[in-house]
């Protein structure tokens, strides 16, 4: 199991549509996640987490220019709950 912290920063956009698109892509997977104020935390098997990051990036980028930061760890604590929709 690994954990990733993902943050998306729209550039030159007046809304957060790209963030919404990325969250839709994450929700379409079986990876556990928790949306927080400044980032989203993913947890799951290595291939599943890494396999979720690219669709999330592509979905966010479909709305325009953005920066996606990702921190991945195999030593962070496990999230206490299953998928968080909100």
C-alpha positions in Angstrom: 0.0 0.0 0.0 1.1 3.5 -0.8 -0.4 7.0 -0.1 -0.2 10.0 -2.4 -1.1 13.6 -1.8 -2.3 15.4 -4.9 -2.9 19.1 -5.4 -4.0 20.8 -8.6 -3.5 24.5 -9.2 -5.4 26.0 -12.2 -3.3 28.6 -14.0 -4.9 31.7 -15.5 -8.4 30.3 -14.8 -11.2 31.9 -12.9 -12.7 28.7 -11.7 -11.8 25.2 -10.4 -13.3 23.1 -13.2 -10.0 21.3 -13.7 -10.0 20.3 -10.1 -13.6 19.0 -10.4 -12.6 17.0 -13.5 -9.7 15.5 -11.7 -11.9 14.5 -8.7 -14.4 12.9 -11.2 -11.5 10.8 -12.6 -10.4 9.8 -9.1 -14.0 8.8 -8.1 -14.2 6.5 -11.1 -11.4 4.3 -9.6 -11.3 1.9 -6.7 -8.6 3.9 -4.9 -9.5 5.2 -1.5 -9.4 8.9 -1.3 -10.1 11.8 1.0 -10.7 15.4 -0.3 -9.2 18.0 2.0 -9.0 21.8 1.8 -5.7 22.0 0.0 -5.2 18.5 -1.5 -6.6 15.1 -2.0 -5.1 12.0 -0.4 -5.1 8.7 -2.2 -4.4 5.3 -0.8 -4.2 1.9 -2.3 -2.0 -0.6 -4.1 1.0 1.0 -5.9 -0.3 0.2 -9.4 -3.8 1.5 -8.6 -2.6 4.8 -7.1 -0.2 5.5 -10.0 -2.9 4.4 -12.4 -5.2 7.0 -11.0 -2.8 9.9 -11.2 -2.5 10.0 -15.0 -6.3 10.1 -15.6 -6.6 12.8 -12.9 -3.9 14.8 -14.6 -5.4 14.4 -18.0 -8.9 15.4 -16.7 -7.5 18.5 -15.0 -5.5 19.5 -18.0 -8.6 19.2 -20.2 -9.8 22.4 -18.6 -6.7 24.4 -19.3 -3.2 25.1 -18.0 -2.5 23.8 -14.5 0.1 22.5 -12.2 -0.3 19.1 -10.4 1.9 18.4 -7.4 2.1 14.8 -6.1 3.9 13.4 -3.1 4.0 9.6 -2.8 5.0 7.6 0.3 5.1 4.0 1.3 5.4 5.0 5.0 2.4 7.3 5.6 -0.5 6.3 7.8 -3.5 4.6 6.2 -6.7 6.6 5.8 -9.3 5.6 8.4 -12.3 5.5 6.0 -13.3 4.2 2.6 -13.8 6.5 -0.5 -15.0 9.9 0.5 -17.3 11.4 -2.1 -17.4 14.8 -0.5 
